[in-house]
């Protein structure tokens, strides 16, 4: 059986190049988060601010818990969207997209999204990126 091995190479770059790479990564993540918010808004008819507010209220360990959390929010009068099952499916996909981009788990993502009310994408992109970098560095 052939052996598969990966050769790890050192990458040396100037601070300027590293800063530019980080800027590009932040921009890509911002586009992904904006795309997620826009997609949820389009599919539900909610405003982007309503989507951000709803995402900010989710504190879950796994995406499978979204529906129950949404039902709780609706019962408490904190959610105006009537179809929690549909919204749950849409938000599951949204969180998975963020997870794919960051390699973060659902609980890490929702913890960041729920830290404080966010009114702009930029408010969550940097914390998502920083947590992603920490987790990826721990995996090396």
C-alpha positions in Angstrom: 0.0 0.0 0.0 1.5 3.3 -1.0 2.3 5.7 1.8 0.8 9.2 1.7 2.8 11.9 3.3 2.7 15.6 3.2 5.7 17.7 3.2 5.3 20.8 5.3 7.2 23.8 3.9 8.1 26.9 5.7 6.5 30.1 4.4 8.4 33.2 5.0 6.8 36.5 4.0 7.3 40.1 4.9 5.0 41.8 7.4 3.4 43.7 4.5 2.6 40.5 2.6 1.2 38.9 5.7 -0.9 41.9 6.4 -2.3 41.8 2.8 -3.0 38.1 3.1 -4.9 38.7 6.3 -6.9 41.6 4.7 -7.8 39.4 1.8 -8.9 36.6 4.2 -11.0 39.0 6.3 -12.6 40.3 3.1 -13.4 36.8 1.9 -15.0 35.9 5.3 -17.0 39.2 5.3 -18.3 38.3 1.9 -19.3 34.8 3.1 -21.1 36.2 6.2 -22.8 38.9 4.1 -23.9 36.2 1.6 -25.3 34.1 4.5 -27.3 37.1 5.9 -28.5 38.2 2.5 -29.5 34.6 1.6 -31.5 34.1 4.8 -33.1 37.6 4.2 -34.1 36.7 0.7 -35.5 33.3 1.6 -37.5 34.5 4.5 -38.4 38.0 3.7 -36.8 39.1 6.9 -34.7 42.3 6.8 -30.9 41.8 7.2 -31.1 43.4 10.6 -33.8 40.9 11.7 -31.6 38.1 10.4 -28.6 39.4 12.3 -30.7 39.8 15.4 -32.1 36.3 15.2 -28.6 34.8 14.6 -27.4 36.8 17.7 -30.1 35.1 19.8 -29.0 31.5 19.0 -27.0 29.8 21.7 -26.7 26.2 20.6 -24.2 23.3 20.6 -25.3 21.7 17.4 -27.3 22.9 14.4 -29.9 20.3 15.1 -30.9 22.4 18.1 -31.9 25.4 16.0 -35.6 24.5 15.6 -36.1 24.1 19.4 -34.3 27.4 20.1 -36.4 29.2 17.5 -39.6 27.7 19.0 -38.5 29.0 22.4 -37.8 32.4 21.0 -41.2 32.5 19.3 -42.9 31.4 22.5 -41.1 34.3 24.3 -42.2 36.7 21.7 -38.7 37.4 20.5 -39.2 36.0 17.0 -41.7 37.4 14.5 -41.1 34.8 11.7 -44.0 32.4 11.8 -42.5 29.2 10.3 -39.8 28.1 12.7 -39.3 24.8 10.9 -38.5 26.6 7.6 -36.3 29.3 9.3 -34.5 26.5 11.2 -33.6 24.7 8.0 -32.4 28.0 6.4 -30.3 28.9 9.5 -28.8 25.5 9.7 -27.5 25.9 6.2 -26.3 29.4 7.0 -24.3 28.3 10.1 -22.8 25.4 8.1 -21.6 27.8 5.5 -19.9 29.9 8.2 -18.5 26.7 9.7 -17.1 25.6 6.4 -15.4 28.9 5.9 -13.9 29.1 9.4 -13.5 25.4 10.6 -15.4 26.4 13.7 -18.0 24.3 15.5 -21.6 25.4 15.8 -21.2 26.3 19.5 -18.1 28.5 18.7 -20.0 30.3 16.0 -23.1 31.0 18.0 -21.1 32.1 21.0 -19.4 34.7 18.8 -22.7 35.7 17.1 -24.4 36.1 20.5 -21.8 38.1 22.4 -23.5 41.4 21.8 -26.1 42.7 19.4 -24.5 43.2 16.0 -25.7 45.6 13.5 -23.0 45.1 10.9 -21.1 42.2 9.3 -17.8 43.7 10.4 -18.8 43.3 14.1 -18.6 39.5 13.8 -16.1 38.9 11.0 -13.0 39.8 13.1 -14.0 37.6 16.1 -14.8 34.7 13.8 -11.5 35.1 12.0 -9.5 35.3 15.2 -11.2 32.3 16.7 -10.6 30.4 13.5 -6.9 31.3 13.5 -6.6 30.1 17.1 -8.3 26.8 16.4 -6.4 26.1 13.3 -3.1 26.9 15.0 -4.0 24.4 17.8 -4.5 21.7 15.1 -1.0 22.0 13.7 
